[in-house]
Amino acid sequence: MANHIGKNERFEQGIKTRRSVLGDAHVDRAQTVTTRFDQPFQQLITEAAWGSVWSGNHWTKRERSIVTIALLAALGQDEELAMHVRATANTGAIEADIREALMHVAIYAGVPAANHAFKIAKHVLAGMKADISREEETK
């Protein structure tokens, strides 16, 4: 990330939590492409989303993951939804959790939103299973 980010305790906690949820590779990629233009935004989401909301102690990462998936699906945020479905490998949320979250989306945000989200989740989950199979073959 750009050298001009103002690092503080919440930022450092945010980076730690972000890495634990999304993985080092994702965070490293995000930091590599950060410029002066989007640096304030990256600092904001690192501190607020990851350093405050995701670092809270009332809900588990699994619970936060389920709620996040439902919200992103309801809002039609496809790329973020896919990213958070992939992150379930690190949060403890399982396929049944994703399915139940999307069932709630169908009722509370609409069947078309849930239908589209199911397609995205199925694609991402299939890719995750394929990655695991490839990793096991190379062992």
Secondary structure as the mmCIF struct_conf table of DSSP 4:
data_model
#
loop_
_struct_conf.conf_type_id
_struct_conf.id
_struct_conf.beg_label_comp_id
_struct_conf.beg_label_asym_id
_struct_conf.beg_label_seq_id
_struct_conf.end_label_comp_id
_struct_conf.end_label_asym_id
_struct_conf.end_label_seq_id
TURN_TY1_P TURN_TY1_P1 ASN A 3 HIS A 4
HELX_RH_AL_P HELX_RH_AL_P1 GLU A 9 LEU A 22
HELX_RH_AL_P HELX_RH_AL_P2 ASP A 24 THR A 32
TURN_TY1_P TURN_TY1_P2 VAL A 33 VAL A 33
TURN_TY1_P TURN_TY1_P3 ARG A 36 ASP A 38
HELX_RH_AL_P HELX_RH_AL_P3 GLN A 39 ILE A 45
HELX_RH_PI_P HELX_RH_PI_P1 THR A 46 VAL A 53
TURN_TY1_P TURN_TY1_P4 TRP A 54 SER A 55
BEND BEND1 ASN A 57 TRP A 59
HELX_RH_AL_P HELX_RH_AL_P4 LYS A 61 LEU A 75
TURN_TY1_P TURN_TY1_P5 GLY A 76 GLY A 76
HELX_RH_AL_P HELX_RH_AL_P5 ASP A 78 THR A 91
HELX_RH_AL_P HELX_RH_AL_P6 GLU A 95 TYR A 108
TURN_TY1_P TURN_TY1_P6 ALA A 109 ALA A 109
HELX_RH_AL_P HELX_RH_AL_P7 VAL A 111 GLU A 137
TURN_TY1_P TURN_TY1_P7 THR A 138 THR A 138
#
